[in-house]
Amino acid sequence: MNKLIVILTIATAFLLSNKRSFAQENTGTETTVRILTFNILHGATTKGDFDLDKIASVIKDANPDLVAMQEVDFKTNRAKKYDLVTELGWRTKMAPLFGIAMPYDGGGYGEGILTKMPIITSRNIPLPHAEKNEARTALQVLVELPSGDTICFVGTHLEHQANAPDRIVQAKKLNLLFTNLNYPTILVGDLNDTPESLAINILKTKWTDSFGDNPEFTFPSDQPNRKIDYILYRPANRWEVVENRVICDEIASDHCAVLTVLKLVK
């Protein structure tokens, strides 16, 4: 009887040990998140036609978990009355969310998010801008990862005009809005400024650039000569960069897509 108890005890310990190892491995895998940001040129291509399958192909090939898209049209005349984020969600098998920045051309214009993870909450927050300039917004979601962790994901598109003070004000607003949250946070988008600019350096006081000190050019897609598209994260000690890639399809958009794979550190 004593021998049987000993054998059962050893077997149970072995099974529990294997279960813990599997759980630890699984958790490590599940906390890796593939992030993509992509300015989609309101659904047009650089050839001037309208090919959502071309845009969807770039997204699908990158296999992201979360996508932030800029220059997204919602049922505008120029986009043939398509709801672009929903159409791209259908083509990529991801859940779509649109955040309007301003009414435009019979519909709306703003930000889009695609996600493979369930959305817990979402907010669309207008950013400050001069009256004569385009309205801008930050589209935020809280999503639950397969591991059960909750993270915050924010997509935005800052003022495009050269030397515009709007970008500086918008960068300060983003810091105010999203740096005191209780969740690990990722901020991405077309920020329309280069790494040495004042606006980007304001953001970098609170955020870490996934590319670090080795920026890769993201615009224009045919012959990139500057970096204006970013993936930023905070707090620095909760994320580990696994991979960075700039994806330049000179037909799909005038911007390259940017992919970062981040691992959430427990």
C-alpha positions in Angstrom: 0.0 0.0 0.0 2.8 2.4 0.9 4.5 1.7 -2.4 1.3 2.5 -4.2 0.9 5.8 -2.4 4.5 6.8 -3.2 4.0 5.9 -6.9 0.8 7.9 -7.1 2.4 10.9 -5.4 5.3 10.9 -7.8 3.0 10.6 -10.8 0.8 13.4 -9.6 3.8 15.6 -9.0 5.0 14.9 -12.5 1.7 15.7 -14.1 1.3 18.9 -12.2 4.9 19.9 -13.2 4.1 19.3 -16.9 0.8 21.2 -16.6 2.6 24.2 -15.1 5.3 24.1 -17.8 2.6 24.0 -20.5 0.7 26.9 -18.9 3.9 29.0 -18.7 4.7 28.3 -22.3 1.2 29.0 -23.4 1.0 32.2 -21.5 4.3 33.3 -23.1 2.9 32.7 -26.5 -0.5 34.4 -25.8 1.1 37.6 -24.6 2.9 38.3 -27.9 0.9 40.9 -29.9 1.4 41.8 -33.5 0.8 45.5 -34.1 0.3 47.2 -37.5 -0.2 50.8 -38.4 -1.1 51.7 -42.0 -2.3 55.0 -43.7 -4.6 53.6 -46.4 -5.0 56.7 -48.5 -8.8 56.7 -48.1 -9.1 53.5 -50.0 -7.4 54.7 -53.2 -4.1 53.3 -54.5 -1.2 55.3 -55.8 -2.5 54.4 -59.3 -5.6 56.4 -58.6 -7.9 53.4 -58.7 -9.9 51.8 -55.9 -8.7 48.4 -54.8 -9.5 47.3 -51.3 -8.3 43.8 -51.9 -4.8 45.3 -52.5 -4.9 47.0 -49.1 -6.3 43.9 -47.4 -3.5 41.8 -48.9 -0.9 44.0 -47.2 -2.7 43.6 -43.9 -3.3 39.8 -44.2 0.3 39.1 -45.2 1.5 40.9 -42.0 -0.9 38.7 -39.9 -1.5 41.4 -37.2 -3.6 41.1 -34.1 -4.3 44.8 -34.0 -4.3 47.3 -36.8 -4.7 51.1 -36.7 -5.5 52.7 -40.0 -5.4 56.4 -40.9 -7.2 58.3 -43.7 -10.2 56.1 -43.4 -13.4 57.0 -45.2 -16.9 56.1 -44.1 -19.5 56.1 -46.9 -18.0 59.1 -48.7 -18.6 59.7 -52.4 -14.9 59.4 -53.2 -14.8 56.0 -51.5 -17.9 54.9 -53.6 -20.0 55.0 -50.4 -18.1 52.1 -48.8 -17.6 51.8 -45.1 -13.9 51.1 -45.5 -13.0 49.7 -42.1 -15.9 47.3 -42.2 -15.0 46.2 -45.8 -11.4 45.6 -44.8 -12.5 43.8 -41.6 -14.6 41.4 -43.8 -11.6 40.8 -46.1 -9.2 40.2 -43.3 -11.5 38.4 -40.9 -11.0 41.0 -38.2 -13.5 43.0 -36.1 -13.8 46.6 -37.4 -14.2 49.9 -35.5 -14.5 53.4 -37.1 -13.9 56.7 -35.3 -15.0 59.9 -37.1 -12.7 63.0 -37.1 -15.0 65.1 -39.3 -17.8 64.9 -41.8 -16.5 64.7 -45.3 -17.9 64.3 -48.9 -21.3 62.9 -48.0 -19.9 60.7 -45.2 -17.2 60.7 -42.6 -13.4 60.7 -42.4 -11.2 59.5 -39.5 -9.5 56.5 -37.9 -10.1 52.8 -38.1 -9.1 49.8 -36.0 -9.2 46.1 -36.8 -8.8 43.6 -34.1 -8.6 39.8 -33.6 -9.3 40.3 -29.9 -12.6 41.2 -28.2 -13.1 44.9 -27.5 -14.0 45.7 -23.9 -14.5 49.4 -24.3 -13.8 52.0 -26.9 -13.5 55.8 -27.0 -13.2 58.3 -29.9 -11.5 61.5 -28.5 -11.2 64.7 -30.6 -7.8 66.3 -30.5 -7.2 70.0 -30.5 -6.7 71.8 -33.8 -6.8 75.2 -35.4 -10.2 76.2 -36.8 -8.8 76.3 -40.4 -7.1 72.9 -40.1 -8.5 69.3 -40.4 -10.1 67.9 -37.3 -8.1 65.0 -35.8 -9.0 62.3 -33.3 -7.6 59.5 -31.2 -9.5 56.1 -31.4 -8.9 54.0 -28.3 -9.9 50.5 -27.4 -9.3 48.2 -24.4 -8.9 44.6 -25.7 -8.6 41.3 -23.9 -5.7 39.1 -24.9 -6.0 35.3 -25.1 -4.0 35.3 -21.9 -6.7 37.3 -20.1 -4.6 40.4 -19.9 -6.1 43.8 -20.8 -4.2 46.3 -22.9 -5.0 49.7 -24.3 -4.5 50.4 -28.0 -4.7 53.9 -29.6 -4.6 54.9 -33.2 -4.2 58.5 -34.3 -3.2 60.8 -37.2 -1.7 64.2 -36.4 -1.8 67.4 -38.4 0.0 67.2 -41.7 1.0 70.7 -42.6 4.7 71.6 -42.3 5.6 73.6 -39.2 2.0 73.5 -38.0 1.7 74.1 -34.2 -1.3 71.7 -34.1 1.1 68.7 -33.9 2.7 70.0 -30.8 -0.6 70.7 -29.1 -1.9 67.3 -30.2 1.2 65.5 -28.9 0.8 67.1 -25.5 -2.9 66.1 -25.5 -2.0 62.5 -26.2 0.4 62.5 -23.3 -2.3 63.9 -21.0 -4.9 61.4 -22.2 -3.1 58.1 -22.2 -0.1 58.1 -19.9 -2.0 57.6 -16.6 -3.9 54.5 -17.5 -3.8 51.4 -15.5 -3.1 49.2 -18.6 -0.1 48.6 -20.7 -0.7 50.9 -23.7 0.3 51.1 -27.4 0.0 54.4 -29.3 0.4 54.2 -33.1 -0.3 56.1 -36.3 0.8 58.6 -38.9 2.3 61.3 -36.8 3.4 63.4 -39.7 6.7 64.4 -38.2 10.3 63.1 -38.1 12.1 61.6 -35.0 14.1 64.7 -34.3 11.0 67.0 -34.3 9.6 68.8 -31.3 6.2 67.0 -31.5 7.8 63.5 -31.5 10.2 64.4 -28.7 7.3 65.5 -26.6 5.7 62.1 -27.1 9.0 60.4 -26.3 9.1 61.9 -22.9 6.3 59.5 -22.0 6.5 56.8 -24.7 9.1 54.4 -26.2 9.6 54.1 -29.9 9.5 50.4 -30.9 12.3 51.1 -33.4 14.5 52.7 -30.8 17.4 54.8 -32.2 17.3 53.0 -35.5 14.3 54.5 -37.4 13.4 53.1 -40.8 11.8 55.4 -43.4 8.1 54.9 -43.9 7.1 57.6 -46.5 6.7 57.8 -49.5 6.2 54.1 -50.2 7.9 54.1 -53.6 11.1 55.7 -52.3 11.0 56.2 -48.6 13.1 59.1 -47.3 11.6 59.9 -43.9 10.0 58.3 -40.9 6.5 59.7 -40.0 4.6 56.5 -39.0 5.2 55.2 -35.5 4.5 52.4 -33.0 5.0 53.7 -29.4 4.4 51.9 -26.1 4.4 52.4 -22.4 5.4 51.7 -19.7 8.8 50.6 -21.0 9.2 47.8 -18.5 6.0 46.1 -19.5 6.9 45.5 -23.2 9.7 43.7 -25.0 10.2 44.3 -28.7 10.4 41.0 -30.6 10.4 42.2 -34.2 10.1 45.3 -36.3 9.4 45.6 -40.0 8.5 48.3 -42.5 6.3 47.0 -45.3 6.4 49.1 -48.5 3.9 48.3 -51.2 4.1 51.2 -53.6 0.7 50.6 -55.1 -1.5 49.9 -52.0 -0.8 53.3 -50.4 1.6 56.2 -50.4 2.7 55.2 -46.9 4.5 52.0 -45.9 2.8 49.9 -43.3 4.7 49.4 -40.0 4.7 46.2 -38.1 6.0 45.6 -34.5 5.7 42.4 -32.5 5.6 43.1 -28.8 5.7 40.8 -25.9 3.8 41.8 -22.7 6.2 41.3 -19.8 4.5 39.9 -16.6 
